[in-house]
Amino acid sequence: MYNMDKEKLNNLPKQPGCYLMKNKEGEIIYVGKAKNLFNR
């Protein structure tokens, strides 16, 4: 479903932060925030 680099995912901080989801054209389709980015 999603094309994500597993090495990058494993290195995400276990801290609060914001994240973006983009479509195939690179347009931002979602902005989120999390208390723990690693778990998100």
PDB file with SEQRES, HELIX, SHEET and CRYST1 records, atoms N, CA, C and O in Angstrom:
SEQRES   1 A   40  MET TYR ASN MET ASP LYS GLU LYS LEU ASN ASN LEU PRO          
SEQRES   2 A   40  LYS GLN PRO GLY CYS TYR LEU MET LYS ASN LYS GLU GLY          
SEQRES   3 A   40  GLU ILE ILE TYR VAL GLY LYS ALA LYS ASN LEU PHE ASN          
SEQRES   4 A   40  ARG                                                          
HELIX    1 AA1 LYS A    6  ASN A   10  1                                   5    
SHEET    1 AA1 2 GLY A  17  LYS A  22  0                                        
SHEET    2 AA1 2 ILE A  28  ALA A  34 -1                                        
CRYST1    1.000    1.000    1.000  90.00  90.00  90.00 P 1           1          
ATOM      1  N   MET A   1       0.820  -1.186   0.000  1.00  0.00           N  
ATOM      2  CA  MET A   1       0.000   0.000   0.000  1.00  0.00           C  
ATOM      3  C   MET A   1       0.868   1.255   0.000  1.00  0.00           C  
ATOM      4  O   MET A   1       0.682   2.138  -0.838  1.00  0.00           O  
ATOM      5  N   TYR A   2       1.826   1.341   0.946  1.00  0.00           N  
ATOM      6  CA  TYR A   2       2.717   2.491   1.026  1.00  0.00           C  
ATOM      7  C   TYR A   2       4.142   2.045   0.732  1.00  0.00           C  
ATOM      8  O   TYR A   2       4.541   0.933   1.079  1.00  0.00           O  
ATOM      9  N   ASN A   3       4.899   2.918   0.094  1.00  0.00           N  
ATOM     10  CA  ASN A   3       6.294   2.631  -0.217  1.00  0.00           C  
ATOM     11  C   ASN A   3       7.162   3.392   0.780  1.00  0.00           C  
ATOM     12  O   ASN A   3       7.451   4.572   0.581  1.00  0.00           O  
ATOM     13  N   MET A   4       7.577   2.718   1.854  1.00  0.00           N  
ATOM     14  CA  MET A   4       8.366   3.367   2.899  1.00  0.00           C  
ATOM     15  C   MET A   4       9.669   2.613   3.121  1.00  0.00           C  
ATOM     16  O   MET A   4       9.705   1.384   3.050  1.00  0.00           O  
ATOM     17  N   ASP A   5      10.722   3.345   3.385  1.00  0.00           N  
ATOM     18  CA  ASP A   5      12.038   2.787   3.660  1.00  0.00           C  
ATOM     19  C   ASP A   5      12.053   2.255   5.095  1.00  0.00           C  
ATOM     20  O   ASP A   5      11.937   3.033   6.041  1.00  0.00           O  
ATOM     21  N   LYS A   6      12.194   0.936   5.265  1.00  0.00           N  
ATOM     22  CA  LYS A   6      12.137   0.326   6.599  1.00  0.00           C  
ATOM     23  C   LYS A   6      13.256   0.813   7.510  1.00  0.00           C  
ATOM     24  O   LYS A   6      13.058   0.934   8.719  1.00  0.00           O  
ATOM     25  N   GLU A   7      14.432   1.096   6.946  1.00  0.00           N  
ATOM     26  CA  GLU A   7      15.540   1.597   7.763  1.00  0.00           C  
ATOM     27  C   GLU A   7      15.197   2.974   8.335  1.00  0.00           C  
ATOM     28  O   GLU A   7      15.465   3.245   9.506  1.00  0.00           O  
ATOM     29  N   LYS A   8      14.609   3.836   7.518  1.00  0.00           N  
ATOM     30  CA  LYS A   8      14.200   5.165   7.998  1.00  0.00           C  
ATOM     31  C   LYS A   8      13.117   5.038   9.063  1.00  0.00           C  
ATOM     32  O   LYS A   8      13.132   5.762  10.058  1.00  0.00           O  
ATOM     33  N   LEU A   9      12.175   4.117   8.855  1.00  0.00           N  
ATOM     34  CA  LEU A   9      11.101   3.929   9.834  1.00  0.00           C  
ATOM     35  C   LEU A   9      11.661   3.484  11.182  1.00  0.00           C  
ATOM     36  O   LEU A   9      11.192   3.937  12.226  1.00  0.00           O  
ATOM     37  N   ASN A  10      12.653   2.609  11.169  1.00  0.00           N  
ATOM     38  CA  ASN A  10      13.245   2.117  12.414  1.00  0.00           C  
ATOM     39  C   ASN A  10      14.046   3.184  13.145  1.00  0.00           C  
ATOM     40  O   ASN A  10      14.321   3.042  14.336  1.00  0.00           O  
ATOM     41  N   ASN A  11      14.428   4.257  12.443  1.00  0.00           N  
ATOM     42  CA  ASN A  11      15.213   5.324  13.055  1.00  0.00           C  
ATOM     43  C   ASN A  11      14.378   6.528  13.474  1.00  0.00           C  
ATOM     44  O   ASN A  11      14.932   7.550  13.878  1.00  0.00           O  
ATOM     45  N   LEU A  12      13.062   6.423  13.387  1.00  0.00           N  
ATOM     46  CA  LEU A  12      12.218   7.537  13.815  1.00  0.00           C  
ATOM     47  C   LEU A  12      12.371   7.754  15.316  1.00  0.00           C  
ATOM     48  O   LEU A  12      12.520   6.794  16.072  1.00  0.00           O  
ATOM     49  N   PRO A  13      12.335   9.011  15.749  1.00  0.00           N  
ATOM     50  CA  PRO A  13      12.474   9.290  17.181  1.00  0.00           C  
ATOM     51  C   PRO A  13      11.238   8.854  17.960  1.00  0.00           C  
ATOM     52  O   PRO A  13      10.129   8.833  17.425  1.00  0.00           O  
ATOM     53  N   LYS A  14      11.436   8.512  19.205  1.00  0.00           N  
ATOM     54  CA  LYS A  14      10.324   8.142  20.088  1.00  0.00           C  
ATOM     55  C   LYS A  14       9.911   9.373  20.884  1.00  0.00           C  
ATOM     56  O   LYS A  14       9.772   9.334  22.106  1.00  0.00           O  
ATOM     57  N   GLN A  15       9.721  10.461  20.153  1.00  0.00           N  
ATOM     58  CA  GLN A  15       9.385  11.755  20.733  1.00  0.00           C  
ATOM     59  C   GLN A  15       8.211  12.349  19.970  1.00  0.00           C  
ATOM     60  O   GLN A  15       7.861  11.861  18.895  1.00  0.00           O  
ATOM     61  N   PRO A  16       7.595  13.403  20.515  1.00  0.00           N  
ATOM     62  CA  PRO A  16       6.498  14.066  19.813  1.00  0.00           C  
ATOM     63  C   PRO A  16       6.980  14.729  18.530  1.00  0.00           C  
ATOM     64  O   PRO A  16       8.148  15.098  18.403  1.00  0.00           O  
ATOM     65  N   GLY A  17       6.064  14.871  17.588  1.00  0.00           N  
ATOM     66  CA  GLY A  17       6.408  15.557  16.351  1.00  0.00           C  
ATOM     67  C   GLY A  17       5.246  15.599  15.381  1.00  0.00           C  
ATOM     68  O   GLY A  17       4.174  15.057  15.652  1.00  0.00           O  
ATOM     69  N   CYS A  18       5.465  16.241  14.256  1.00  0.00           N  
ATOM     70  CA  CYS A  18       4.478  16.355  13.182  1.00  0.00           C  
ATOM     71  C   CYS A  18       4.945  15.527  11.993  1.00  0.00           C  
ATOM     72  O   CYS A  18       6.140  15.287  11.819  1.00  0.00           O  
ATOM     73  N   TYR A  19       3.995  15.096  11.185  1.00  0.00           N  
ATOM     74  CA  TYR A  19       4.331  14.328   9.993  1.00  0.00           C  
ATOM     75  C   TYR A  19       3.385  14.696   8.860  1.00  0.00           C  
ATOM     76  O   TYR A  19       2.282  15.192   9.092  1.00  0.00           O  
ATOM     77  N   LEU A  20       3.828  14.448   7.633  1.00  0.00           N  
ATOM     78  CA  LEU A  20       3.045  14.741   6.435  1.00  0.00           C  
ATOM     79  C   LEU A  20       2.827  13.462   5.653  1.00  0.00           C  
ATOM     80  O   LEU A  20       3.692  12.587   5.626  1.00  0.00           O  
ATOM     81  N   MET A  21       1.678  13.353   5.020  1.00  0.00           N  
ATOM     82  CA  MET A  21       1.432  12.276   4.060  1.00  0.00           C  
ATOM     83  C   MET A  21       1.229  12.946   2.712  1.00  0.00           C  
ATOM     84  O   MET A  21       0.495  13.927   2.600  1.00  0.00           O  
ATOM     85  N   LYS A  22       1.887  12.408   1.684  1.00  0.00           N  
ATOM     86  CA  LYS A  22       1.811  12.984   0.346  1.00  0.00           C  
ATOM     87  C   LYS A  22       1.267  11.957  -0.638  1.00  0.00           C  
ATOM     88  O   LYS A  22       1.435  10.752  -0.451  1.00  0.00           O  
ATOM     89  N   ASN A  23       0.613  12.447  -1.689  1.00  0.00           N  
ATOM     90  CA  ASN A  23       0.141  11.549  -2.736  1.00  0.00           C  
ATOM     91  C   ASN A  23       1.260  11.315  -3.752  1.00  0.00           C  
ATOM     92  O   ASN A  23       2.374  11.809  -3.574  1.00  0.00           O  
ATOM     93  N   LYS A  24       0.971  10.578  -4.796  1.00  0.00           N  
ATOM     94  CA  LYS A  24       1.996  10.242  -5.795  1.00  0.00           C  
ATOM     95  C   LYS A  24       2.578  11.468  -6.480  1.00  0.00           C  
ATOM     96  O   LYS A  24       3.720  11.445  -6.939  1.00  0.00           O  
ATOM     97  N   GLU A  25       1.793  12.539  -6.550  1.00  0.00           N  
ATOM     98  CA  GLU A  25       2.259  13.776  -7.187  1.00  0.00           C  
ATOM     99  C   GLU A  25       3.088  14.635  -6.241  1.00  0.00           C  
ATOM    100  O   GLU A  25       3.609  15.675  -6.643  1.00  0.00           O  
ATOM    101  N   GLY A  26       3.212  14.211  -4.992  1.00  0.00           N  
ATOM    102  CA  GLY A  26       3.991  14.958  -4.013  1.00  0.00           C  
ATOM    103  C   GLY A  26       3.201  16.028  -3.285  1.00  0.00           C  
ATOM    104  O   GLY A  26       3.768  16.808  -2.520  1.00  0.00           O  
ATOM    105  N   GLU A  27       1.893  16.070  -3.516  1.00  0.00           N  
ATOM    106  CA  GLU A  27       1.044  17.047  -2.842  1.00  0.00           C  
ATOM    107  C   GLU A  27       0.719  16.556  -1.435  1.00  0.00           C  
ATOM    108  O   GLU A  27       0.437  15.375  -1.234  1.00  0.00           O  
ATOM    109  N   ILE A  28       0.758  17.457  -0.473  1.00  0.00           N  
ATOM    110  CA  ILE A  28       0.442  17.100   0.908  1.00  0.00           C  
ATOM    111  C   ILE A  28      -1.058  16.854   1.015  1.00  0.00           C  
ATOM    112  O   ILE A  28      -1.865  17.718   0.673  1.00  0.00           O  
ATOM    113  N   ILE A  29      -1.422  15.663   1.493  1.00  0.00           N  
ATOM    114  CA  ILE A  29      -2.835  15.325   1.632  1.00  0.00           C  
ATOM    115  C   ILE A  29      -3.254  15.173   3.093  1.00  0.00           C  
ATOM    116  O   ILE A  29      -4.445  15.099   3.395  1.00  0.00           O  
ATOM    117  N   TYR A  30      -2.272  15.126   4.005  1.00  0.00           N  
ATOM    118  CA  TYR A  30      -2.596  14.986   5.424  1.00  0.00           C  
ATOM    119  C   TYR A  30      -1.439  15.502   6.259  1.00  0.00           C  
ATOM    120  O   TYR A  30      -0.274  15.240   5.957  1.00  0.00           O  
ATOM    121  N   VAL A  31      -1.768  16.237   7.313  1.00  0.00           N  
ATOM    122  CA  VAL A  31      -0.777  16.687   8.290  1.00  0.00           C  
ATOM    123  C   VAL A  31      -1.233  16.154   9.631  1.00  0.00           C  
ATOM    124  O   VAL A  31      -2.381  16.354  10.026  1.00  0.00           O  
ATOM    125  N   GLY A  32      -0.340  15.477  10.332  1.00  0.00           N  
ATOM    126  CA  GLY A  32      -0.693  14.904  11.622  1.00  0.00           C  
ATOM    127  C   GLY A  32       0.344  15.226  12.671  1.00  0.00           C  
ATOM    128  O   GLY A  32       1.435  15.715  12.375  1.00  0.00           O  
ATOM    129  N   LYS A  33      -0.023  14.941  13.899  1.00  0.00           N  
ATOM    130  CA  LYS A  33       0.931  15.080  14.994  1.00  0.00           C  
ATOM    131  C   LYS A  33       0.791  13.858  15.884  1.00  0.00           C  
ATOM    132  O   LYS A  33      -0.268  13.236  15.956  1.00  0.00           O  
ATOM    133  N   ALA A  34       1.881  13.530  16.559  1.00  0.00           N  
ATOM    134  CA  ALA A  34       1.898  12.332  17.383  1.00  0.00           C  
ATOM    135  C   ALA A  34       2.705  12.585  18.646  1.00  0.00           C  
ATOM    136  O   ALA A  34       3.667  13.352  18.642  1.00  0.00           O  
ATOM    137  N   LYS A  35       2.304  11.936  19.715  1.00  0.00           N  
ATOM    138  CA  LYS A  35       3.072  12.008  20.960  1.00  0.00           C  
ATOM    139  C   LYS A  35       4.350  11.190  20.844  1.00  0.00           C  
ATOM    140  O   LYS A  35       5.340  11.474  21.517  1.00  0.00           O  
ATOM    141  N   ASN A  36       4.323  10.172  19.986  1.00  0.00           N  
ATOM    142  CA  ASN A  36       5.477   9.301  19.763  1.00  0.00           C  
ATOM    143  C   ASN A  36       5.513   8.966  18.269  1.00  0.00           C  
ATOM    144  O   ASN A  36       4.723   8.144  17.804  1.00  0.00           O  
ATOM    145  N   LEU A  37       6.414   9.588  17.520  1.00  0.00           N  
ATOM    146  CA  LEU A  37       6.472   9.377  16.071  1.00  0.00           C  
ATOM    147  C   LEU A  37       6.776   7.929  15.703  1.00  0.00           C  
ATOM    148  O   LEU A  37       6.269   7.430  14.698  1.00  0.00           O  
ATOM    149  N   PHE A  38       7.586   7.257  16.492  1.00  0.00           N  
ATOM    150  CA  PHE A  38       7.946   5.867  16.201  1.00  0.00           C  
ATOM    151  C   PHE A  38       6.704   4.971  16.186  1.00  0.00           C  
ATOM    152  O   PHE A  38       6.577   4.102  15.323  1.00  0.00           O  
ATOM    153  N   ASN A  39       5.799   5.178  17.128  1.00  0.00           N  
ATOM    154  CA  ASN A  39       4.584   4.365  17.212  1.00  0.00           C  
ATOM    155  C   ASN A  39       3.554   4.734  16.159  1.00  0.00           C  
ATOM    156  O   ASN A  39       2.694   3.917  15.830  1.00  0.00           O  
ATOM    157  N   ARG A  40       3.619   5.922  15.633  1.00  0.00           N  
ATOM    158  CA  ARG A  40       2.636   6.385  14.654  1.00  0.00           C  
ATOM    159  C   ARG A  40       2.892   5.685  13.334  1.00  0.00           C  
ATOM    160  O   ARG A  40       2.178   5.924  12.360  1.00  0.00           O  
TER     161      ARG A  40                                                      
END                                                                             
